[in-house]
Each structure stands twice: as C-alpha cells, then as structure tokens.
Amino acid sequence: MEYGADAAVGTGRPRVFISYAHDDDGHVTKVETLYELLRTQGGLDAKVDLYAGVQPQDWPRWMMRQYADADYVLVIASPEYKVRGDHEQQDGVGLGVAFEAGLLGTELYGNYRAWFRKVLLVVLPGRSEQELPEFLGAVRISRFAVPSLDAAGIEQLVRYMTGQPERVEPELGPIPVYGTRPSLVATAPPCSAGESRPTPAAPPPGVPSGGLDDDAWRELARLLGGVQPESWAGQAYQWSFGAAGSPGGAAAPFGTPDGDLYAWAEDLGRRRHAPGAVPKPVAFAHALAAGYAAGESPADQQRASALATWVGRFLDSRELQRLDEAPGIKRSEATLTVRLTEHAQRRDRFYAEIWLRTTDGRQPRRLQPPEDAGSLVVDMDGARGLLQECMRTLPDALTGGEQGPAAKLGRIEFAVFDGLLEETFEQWPLQLRRVTRPLGKLYEVVVRCPDERCEFDLPQLWSRRWEWLTRCNGHDERATAWVADEDVACLDEHIGEWRGNDHPVCVAVSTSPAQEGVSAALDAGMPIVVWQRDSHRGDPAVPPLNMLLDLAAVAELPGAVAKLRRSTQVPDAARASVVLLWDDPNHSPAADPLSDANLIA
C-alpha cells in the first residue's frame, strides 16, 4: 500500500463538507478559518455554506447535494449544534443544522461502517467534546481535536482525510514452522540396527490449518463475513464432516459454533485436516451453496452461485476431486399472498383471497376462503380481520407433516389493483399473544399489481431482467433507473427504452405525485418499483428515498425495507413513507386465482 502525498493526490483531492451551527460571530470566524486552512494548507476541496449564500439557494437541496458529494463531513462541536442536532429546541431557528443532523442520522442507520469513515467529529480551540450531539454517539466515537487554527493544528485531520498515517505498521513476516515432539506410542515397526526413520515433511509455509491459504480465507471472508446463519445452516455444518452414515458424519459435533457463517468456517478450519482431502471449510461452502440454491429469493440464488464458483475454483487450483452431489439441505420458507380484487359495483368492497406458498414442494394452498367455499367479499376492515384469522391458524398450515419440518413465514405479499398500491399494509396491526404489532415490524411486506400484468411478453421481460441481475451478482449501478419530475414529459420514451433492454430491473420514483412514474414502470413490465407515498413526501422529517435505502443492492431490497421499518433510529414518518412493489416471477404460484403468475412457464 502506498502512503504519502503522491498516493493522496493519485486518488483525487478529497471533498469535505463542513457542518456547523451559527452560534455567534466568533464561532463562525473560527469555522471560516478552518475552511480556509483546509483549502490552502491542506489541499482539500472544502465546502461551507458561507460562500454558497452569495446566490439564492434551495438550502435543503444544496445541503443534500453537498452531503452526497462529500468524501468526508466535519461536524463542528458547539452548544448550538448539540441543541439543534439532538432536537432539544424547535423554534424555527437553526433549521439548517437540524436538517443536516437528520441526514447524518439516516446515514448512521443505513450504512453504519461507512458512516464512521466519512463523518468526523471535530473540536475547535475553545470548544469541548461535550458540545457534540449525543445521537452521533459522541461519548464513544473518536474526535479530532484542532488545538490551533494553523497548519500544525489541522495536521492530524488532513493526514486522515488524505490517507497519510503518521505511523505505518510493518509488513508481516513469514510464519515460522516448528517441529513436533516424537509420539509416545510407536506406530511403525522397530528400526533395525543402523536404520533411521524418515522425517515427516513439514506443511508448506503460509498455509494455515484447514488446508486453505491466505487468499482463499480472504475470499471466503468476503462471501460469508457478516452473514448470519439461518435455521438450516446447521445441516451444512454437519455435512462438512461427512455425509450422513459415513464415519466422518458420525463424528460430527452435535452443536454449532457462535457467530456468523465465516466464524463457523473458521471453526472448521481449526479442526483436523487430512492431507489430500477436501478441507472442511470448502465442504461447508459447498453445502451452503446447496442450501441457498433451495431458496426462492434472488439474493439467495446469487449467494449460492458465488459460493459454488468459489468452491469450484478452489478444487481446480488444488487438483482435488469434485465433491459429491450437493446435499439435500432441508429448508422450507413460506410466503402469504393476500389478494384483493376490485369489486365491480362497490368501490369500498373487495374480493379477498389469502394463499400460502412454501418452498418444500407442496402445492400453493388457499387458506381463505376455504377450498370448498365460494368467493368472499370484504371491506378493508374485513380484510384485516381475515388476515388476523389466517395468522391465528397459520402454525398448523406451516407444519409440513411427512413432507418436512414447519416452514418459516418470512414475507407477506399484497396482490392488489393500482388503487390500493399506497395502502399502508405494513402498518396493519397483528394481535400477538400479549401485544399488538405492525406487520412491517415482523415480516417483509411488499405489494404486487397483478391487474397491470397483462402484457403477452411479460414472462420474457421478467426472466431477462432477473437473469441479467444474477449475472451482475445483484449489484450494478444500471440496475435502478430514477424517474423524477423532469422525466415525466418523456416517460413514453423511457418505457420503450426499458422494454428493449435487460436492465434496469428496478425503477425508483421521485415524481410528485408518484402515480405517473409507477404506472410507467408497470407498463414497461418492471418487476421492482420503489417510491415514497404522496402523503409523506412533503414532510420535512422524511429524507429523500436515496438517503433511506441503498438502491444499488436491488436483490436485497425486501430485507432492506424491512430493516428500515424496524429501525428505531429513523423517524416514524420516514419508516412509513416507503412502498416496495416486488413482483419476482420466481415467487409466483401456478394457481389460477393468481393468474398474473401463471404466465410464468
């Protein structure tokens, strides 16, 4: 790794946004001095509102743009910043700081690790670290003290932002190879006089226990680090010792390790590895790939593909035999689909059906109305009651009986006509044993729009887009297209372009109202659409969509939206603002009542 000024310039001059409060003239002068020092003595592209104010500005938009463009954001400690940032006083003064603090809080929730690299807490001369907002974790996060407003005072700050650490760790040397003591029990015939025993070959240096080299471990950490084990992962861990009925399988431990899936792989790496055999962490990755491949979600399919590719490359590089056919990992996941169809005569009534779909091979099952009953007409309160009744009897329906263990409910889909797309389904109350909680706090909640899925080429459009996204491993800047107010006049042009390409897969709508952009995405056969409800768009407490969600990770949007709805770090209005239409053909049952799905071959 390169260090020093050449390395810093090689990556471009970092852009720095200074966030501060106008406490008094003296404090503003100190901030302006810091700004000038960073530009003239630090070579940094610093930005501050003092110079932007010479022209009329849309200040919220200006602040969002500065925050998004900045490589680093400096939060300057002061009494007023603490008051405004922690929302301890709301009198119409200092709204800029309150808005900037809201952006910082959203980023803290949405991208925890990146936040700590980007947002720097700064204490100027005469100020105290106690004047930093508590919501930023000021009591436990490192601060940058600027002891004097001169070139020497900003040195540590500039060093950090330009990648020039004062101390650099020395390179790691080779791991020494030590001998072993002789065995206490002879395992070979006694040597004849004058004969010597051969010395066992030492393991090659640089190869840790488990049979993987450093590069293989790093790649496995990238694939499994931070991934929490699902309920079926214990089967993959057991299989890594050997197939059921084999001596290795019989010797497998009963429990599983703690931590994420990479910690499980490390545990396997510390266990005995026979030379020439497939390492246990590799067998574990092979079994995990089989388990993820049995899932329905695109994220599972992509993880399965990445793991299988890594296993294949490793075996080929070591000239090891391919593993046996992937084990049949038993996993069963369930999705409820609530279908509400528009009534021909009464606008406040709907034909209602609730279906259960699992991944264990069972046919989709209609829970409400019962299989032998006719159609069911309800109002919105009746639909809520119908879902509550289904949830009460759901444990029996989820039990697989002879076909496997009980399935796990992870998602509730609302298949509705376009007039109900903005209904707050995720806030429908669910009565548990002791308390009532919103659906969105417990499950992934998405909408579908089967009435708009009438195009004859819909299956082809869907499958092409999902295949493209899988090839991109679920992350590609082209996966999401934005539709803003200025795009409304050329929506027909966009629809034609989208229908002729494999991407985008998702349309993010920021038009006001959202209906035109959402309709255009549906007309183009787009499988994913995400937007903010019109009822929340004008709320100053609601950040824009791109500040709430990482829209580059399209395959992970259902989980990301569910995480947003459960967060206690985001205002209630922001959590309630997001609607996700998720119309994945891999999730479509073949039952006729959900006939948008039976288009899928």
Backbone hydrogen bonds, N-H to C=O, Kabsch-Sander energy under -0.5 kcal/mol:
donor,donor_aa,acceptor,acceptor_aa,energy
8,A,4,G,-2.0
9,V,5,A,-2.7
10,G,6,D,-2.0
11,T,7,A,-0.9
11,T,8,A,-0.8
12,G,9,V,-1.9
16,V,45,D,-1.9
17,F,72,Y,-2.4
18,I,47,K,-2.3
19,S,17,F,-0.6
19,S,74,L,-3.1
20,Y,18,I,-0.5
23,D,21,A,-1.7
28,V,24,D,-2.2
29,T,25,D,-2.2
30,K,26,G,-1.8
31,V,27,H,-2.2
32,E,28,V,-2.5
33,T,29,T,-2.3
34,L,30,K,-2.4
35,Y,31,V,-2.5
36,E,32,E,-2.3
37,L,33,T,-2.6
38,L,34,L,-2.6
39,R,35,Y,-1.6
40,T,36,E,-3.2
41,Q,37,L,-2.4
42,G,37,L,-1.7
44,L,38,L,-2.8
45,D,14,P,-2.1
46,A,44,L,-1.9
47,K,16,V,-2.6
51,Y,48,V,-1.0
52,A,48,V,-0.7
53,G,49,D,-1.6
54,V,51,Y,-0.7
55,Q,52,A,-1.3
59,W,57,Q,-1.2
62,W,58,D,-2.7
63,M,59,W,-2.8
64,M,60,P,-2.3
65,R,61,R,-2.4
66,Q,62,W,-2.5
67,Y,63,M,-2.7
68,A,64,M,-2.5
69,D,65,R,-2.3
70,A,66,Q,-1.4
71,D,15,R,-2.2
72,Y,15,R,-1.9
73,V,118,K,-2.7
74,L,17,F,-2.6
75,V,73,V,-0.6
75,V,120,L,-2.8
76,I,19,S,-2.3
76,I,74,L,-0.7
77,A,75,V,-0.6
77,A,122,V,-2.6
78,S,131,E,-1.6
82,K,78,S,-2.1
83,V,79,P,-2.1
84,R,80,E,-2.9
85,G,81,Y,-3.0
86,D,82,K,-2.1
87,H,84,R,-1.2
88,E,83,V,-2.6
89,Q,83,V,-0.6
98,A,94,G,-1.6
99,F,95,L,-2.6
100,E,96,G,-2.6
101,A,97,V,-2.8
102,G,98,A,-1.8
103,L,99,F,-1.9
104,L,100,E,-2.3
105,G,101,A,-2.5
106,T,102,G,-2.2
107,E,103,L,-2.3
108,L,104,L,-2.4
109,Y,105,G,-1.8
110,G,106,T,-2.9
111,N,107,E,-2.7
115,W,111,N,-2.3
116,F,112,Y,-1.3
117,R,113,R,-1.0
118,K,114,A,-1.8
119,V,115,W,-3.0
120,L,73,V,-3.0
120,L,118,K,-0.6
121,L,142,S,-0.6
122,V,75,V,-2.9
122,V,120,L,-0.5
123,V,144,F,-2.4
124,L,122,V,-0.5
127,R,124,L,-2.1
131,E,128,S,-1.9
132,L,129,E,-1.3
136,L,133,P,-0.8
137,G,134,E,-2.2
138,A,133,P,-0.9
140,R,137,G,-2.0
141,I,137,G,-1.4
144,F,121,L,-3.1
145,A,143,R,-0.7
146,V,123,V,-2.8
150,D,148,S,-1.8
154,I,150,D,-1.3
155,E,152,A,-1.0
158,V,154,I,-2.6
159,R,155,E,-2.9
160,Y,156,Q,-2.0
161,M,157,L,-2.0
162,T,158,V,-1.6
163,G,160,Y,-1.1
164,Q,159,R,-2.8
178,Y,176,P,-0.6
195,E,192,S,-2.5
207,V,204,P,-1.3
211,G,208,P,-1.2
214,D,206,G,-0.6
217,W,213,D,-2.2
218,R,214,D,-2.4
219,E,215,D,-2.3
220,L,216,A,-2.3
221,A,217,W,-2.4
222,R,218,R,-1.8
223,L,219,E,-1.5
224,L,220,L,-2.5
225,G,221,A,-2.4
227,V,224,L,-2.0
228,Q,226,G,-0.7
233,A,230,E,-1.7
234,G,231,S,-0.5
235,Q,232,W,-1.5
236,A,232,W,-0.8
237,Y,233,A,-2.1
238,Q,234,G,-2.4
239,W,235,Q,-2.3
240,S,236,A,-1.3
241,F,238,Q,-1.4
242,G,239,W,-1.2
246,S,243,A,-2.2
249,G,243,A,-0.5
250,A,246,S,-2.3
251,A,247,P,-1.3
252,A,249,G,-1.0
261,L,227,V,-2.6
262,Y,224,L,-0.9
264,W,260,D,-1.5
265,A,261,L,-2.0
266,E,262,Y,-2.5
267,D,263,A,-2.0
268,L,264,W,-2.0
269,G,265,A,-2.1
270,R,266,E,-1.3
271,R,268,L,-1.2
277,A,274,A,-2.1
282,V,279,P,-0.6
283,A,279,P,-2.1
284,F,280,K,-2.5
285,A,281,P,-2.1
286,H,282,V,-2.3
287,A,283,A,-2.3
288,L,284,F,-2.7
289,A,285,A,-2.4
290,A,286,H,-1.5
291,G,287,A,-2.1
292,Y,288,L,-3.0
293,A,289,A,-2.2
294,A,290,A,-1.0
294,A,291,G,-0.5
295,G,292,Y,-1.6
299,A,555,A,-0.6
301,Q,297,S,-2.1
302,Q,298,P,-2.5
303,R,299,A,-2.2
304,A,300,D,-2.5
305,S,301,Q,-2.2
306,A,302,Q,-2.4
307,L,303,R,-2.4
308,A,304,A,-2.5
309,T,305,S,-2.2
310,W,306,A,-2.1
311,V,307,L,-2.6
312,G,308,A,-2.3
313,R,309,T,-2.4
314,F,310,W,-2.3
315,L,311,V,-2.5
316,D,312,G,-2.2
317,S,313,R,-2.3
318,R,314,F,-1.5
319,E,315,L,-0.5
319,E,316,D,-0.7
320,L,315,L,-2.6
329,I,327,P,-1.8
331,R,329,I,-0.9
334,A,408,K,-2.8
335,T,357,R,-2.5
336,L,411,R,-2.0
337,T,355,W,-2.6
338,V,336,L,-0.6
338,V,413,E,-3.4
339,R,337,T,-0.7
339,R,353,E,-3.2
340,L,338,V,-0.6
340,L,415,A,-2.2
341,T,339,R,-0.5
341,T,351,Y,-2.6
343,H,349,R,-1.3
347,R,345,Q,-0.5
349,R,346,R,-1.3
350,F,378,V,-2.8
351,Y,341,T,-2.4
352,A,350,F,-0.5
352,A,376,L,-2.6
353,E,339,R,-1.9
354,I,368,Q,-3.0
355,W,337,T,-2.6
356,L,365,R,-3.0
357,R,335,T,-2.4
359,T,333,E,-1.3
365,R,356,L,-2.6
367,L,354,I,-2.6
367,L,365,R,-0.6
368,Q,354,I,-1.6
373,A,370,P,-2.2
378,V,350,F,-2.6
383,A,379,D,-2.1
384,R,380,M,-2.0
385,G,381,D,-2.3
386,L,382,G,-2.2
387,L,383,A,-2.2
388,Q,384,R,-2.4
389,E,385,G,-2.2
390,C,386,L,-2.0
391,M,387,L,-2.5
392,R,388,Q,-1.6
393,T,389,E,-1.5
394,L,390,C,-0.7
396,D,393,T,-0.7
397,A,393,T,-1.2
398,L,394,L,-2.4
399,T,395,P,-0.8
399,T,396,D,-0.5
403,Q,400,G,-2.2
404,G,401,G,-1.2
407,A,398,L,-2.7
408,K,332,S,-2.0
409,L,407,A,-0.5
410,G,334,A,-2.1
410,G,408,K,-0.5
411,R,334,A,-1.0
412,I,444,E,-2.9
413,E,336,L,-3.3
414,F,446,V,-2.0
415,A,338,V,-2.0
415,A,413,E,-0.6
416,V,414,F,-0.9
416,V,448,R,-2.2
417,F,340,L,-0.6
420,L,417,F,-2.2
421,L,418,D,-1.1
423,E,420,L,-1.7
425,F,423,E,-2.1
427,Q,424,T,-1.5
428,W,425,F,-2.0
430,L,437,R,-2.5
432,L,430,L,-0.7
432,L,435,V,-3.1
437,R,430,L,-2.4
439,L,428,W,-2.0
440,G,426,E,-3.4
441,K,438,P,-1.4
442,L,438,P,-0.5
442,L,439,L,-1.8
443,Y,439,L,-2.5
444,E,410,G,-2.3
446,V,412,I,-1.7
447,V,580,L,-2.3
448,R,414,F,-2.6
452,E,449,C,-1.6
453,R,450,P,-1.8
454,C,452,E,-0.7
458,L,455,E,-1.4
461,L,457,D,-2.2
462,W,458,L,-2.7
463,S,459,P,-2.6
464,R,460,Q,-2.4
465,R,461,L,-1.8
466,W,462,W,-2.6
467,E,463,S,-2.4
468,W,464,R,-2.1
469,L,465,R,-2.4
470,T,466,W,-2.3
471,R,467,E,-2.1
472,C,468,W,-1.3
473,N,470,T,-1.7
474,G,469,L,-2.6
475,H,472,C,-1.5
476,D,552,A,-1.0
479,A,476,D,-2.1
480,T,477,E,-0.5
481,A,506,C,-2.5
483,V,508,A,-2.4
484,A,482,W,-0.5
487,D,484,A,-1.9
488,V,485,D,-1.3
490,C,487,D,-1.3
491,L,488,V,-1.4
494,H,490,C,-1.8
495,I,491,L,-2.8
496,G,492,D,-2.1
497,E,493,E,-2.0
498,W,494,H,-3.0
499,R,495,I,-2.4
500,G,496,G,-0.9
501,N,498,W,-1.6
505,V,479,A,-2.3
506,C,479,A,-2.5
507,V,528,I,-1.9
508,A,481,A,-2.8
509,V,507,V,-0.6
509,V,530,V,-2.4
510,S,483,V,-3.1
518,V,514,A,-2.4
519,S,515,Q,-2.9
520,A,516,E,-2.0
521,A,517,G,-2.0
522,L,518,V,-2.2
523,D,519,S,-2.6
524,A,520,A,-1.5
525,G,522,L,-1.8
526,M,521,A,-2.5
528,I,505,V,-1.3
529,V,581,L,-2.0
530,V,507,V,-2.2
531,W,579,V,-2.0
532,Q,509,V,-0.6
533,R,577,S,-2.8
536,H,533,R,-1.6
537,R,533,R,-0.9
538,G,534,D,-0.5
539,D,536,H,-1.4
542,V,539,D,-1.9
547,M,544,P,-1.7
548,L,544,P,-0.7
548,L,545,L,-1.3
549,L,545,L,-1.9
551,L,549,L,-1.1
553,A,550,D,-0.8
554,V,474,G,-0.6
554,V,552,A,-1.6
555,A,474,G,-0.9
556,E,553,A,-1.2
557,L,554,V,-1.9
560,A,556,E,-2.3
561,V,557,L,-3.0
562,A,558,P,-2.1
563,K,559,G,-2.3
564,L,560,A,-2.1
565,R,561,V,-2.2
566,R,562,A,-1.1
567,S,563,K,-0.9
567,S,564,L,-0.8
575,R,571,P,-2.2
576,A,572,D,-2.0
577,S,574,A,-1.0
579,V,531,W,-3.0
581,L,529,V,-3.4
581,L,579,V,-0.5
582,W,447,V,-1.8
582,W,580,L,-0.7
583,D,527,P,-3.1
583,D,581,L,-0.5
587,H,584,D,-1.9
588,S,585,P,-1.6
594,L,591,A,-1.4
595,S,592,D,-0.9
597,A,594,L,-2.6
598,N,594,L,-0.6
599,L,596,D,-0.6
600,I,597,A,-2.1
